[in-house]
Amino acid sequence: MNFNIVGTISEVQIIASGKSIREHKRLRKAYGGVRWRKLKGIASIRLANGTICLAELHWYEAHGIGRKETKIKRILS
């Protein structure tokens, strides 16, 4: 699903880190990096049809590489 993040992500929490991430090997192969973390947070997003809503997002992040593979887990409002 195509979307853009509007503003900042709040209530950021670490879900998993290091080898406890199921996709750890794939992330290292695709993007490099050593210490990957899976995080979640809440942000306002703009969907492809122009609707702005609040959603819970999940993504992967590593130092020096940044946020990768952001996805919408659920729409909150």
C-alpha positions as CSV (number, residue, x, y, z in Angstrom):
1,M,0.0,0.0,0.0
2,N,1.4,3.4,-0.9
3,F,1.4,6.0,1.8
4,N,3.4,9.0,3.1
5,I,4.1,9.8,6.7
6,V,2.8,13.2,7.7
7,G,4.7,14.7,10.7
8,T,6.6,12.7,13.2
9,I,6.2,9.2,14.6
10,S,5.3,9.0,18.3
11,E,5.2,6.3,20.9
12,V,8.1,4.5,19.4
13,Q,8.8,1.0,20.9
14,I,11.3,-1.7,20.1
15,I,9.6,-4.9,19.2
16,A,12.7,-7.1,18.6
17,S,16.5,-6.6,18.0
18,G,19.4,-8.5,16.8
19,K,19.0,-12.2,15.8
20,S,15.5,-12.4,17.4
21,I,14.2,-10.7,14.2
22,R,13.0,-13.3,11.8
23,E,14.2,-11.4,8.8
24,H,17.7,-10.7,10.2
25,K,19.7,-12.6,7.5
26,R,17.6,-11.1,4.7
27,L,18.0,-7.5,6.0
28,R,21.8,-7.9,6.4
29,K,22.0,-9.3,2.8
30,A,19.8,-6.6,1.3
31,Y,21.0,-3.5,3.2
32,G,24.1,-4.4,5.2
33,G,24.4,-3.3,8.8
34,V,24.9,-5.3,11.9
35,R,22.5,-4.3,14.6
36,W,19.0,-4.4,13.2
37,R,15.9,-3.5,15.3
38,K,12.2,-3.9,14.6
39,L,10.2,-0.9,15.9
40,K,6.6,0.3,16.0
41,G,5.0,3.7,16.4
42,I,2.0,5.8,15.7
43,A,1.9,8.5,13.0
44,S,-0.5,10.4,10.8
45,I,-0.3,9.1,7.2
46,R,-1.6,10.2,3.9
47,L,-3.0,7.3,1.8
48,A,-2.7,7.1,-2.0
49,N,-6.3,8.4,-2.3
50,G,-5.5,11.5,-0.2
51,T,-7.1,10.4,3.0
52,I,-5.2,11.4,6.2
53,C,-5.5,9.0,9.1
54,L,-3.8,7.8,12.3
55,A,-2.0,4.4,11.9
56,E,0.3,2.0,13.7
57,L,3.4,1.5,11.7
58,H,6.1,-1.2,11.9
59,W,9.6,-0.8,10.4
60,Y,13.2,-2.1,10.5
61,E,16.1,0.2,11.4
62,A,19.9,0.0,11.7
63,H,22.5,2.5,12.7
64,G,23.9,4.3,9.7
65,I,21.2,2.8,7.4
66,G,18.0,4.3,8.7
67,R,14.4,3.3,8.5
68,K,13.6,0.5,5.9
69,E,10.4,-1.4,4.9
70,T,7.8,0.7,6.7
71,K,4.4,-0.9,6.7
72,I,0.9,-0.1,8.1
73,K,-0.2,-2.6,10.7
74,R,-3.5,-1.1,11.5
75,I,-5.5,2.1,10.9
76,L,-6.5,3.7,14.3
77,S,-8.8,6.4,13.1
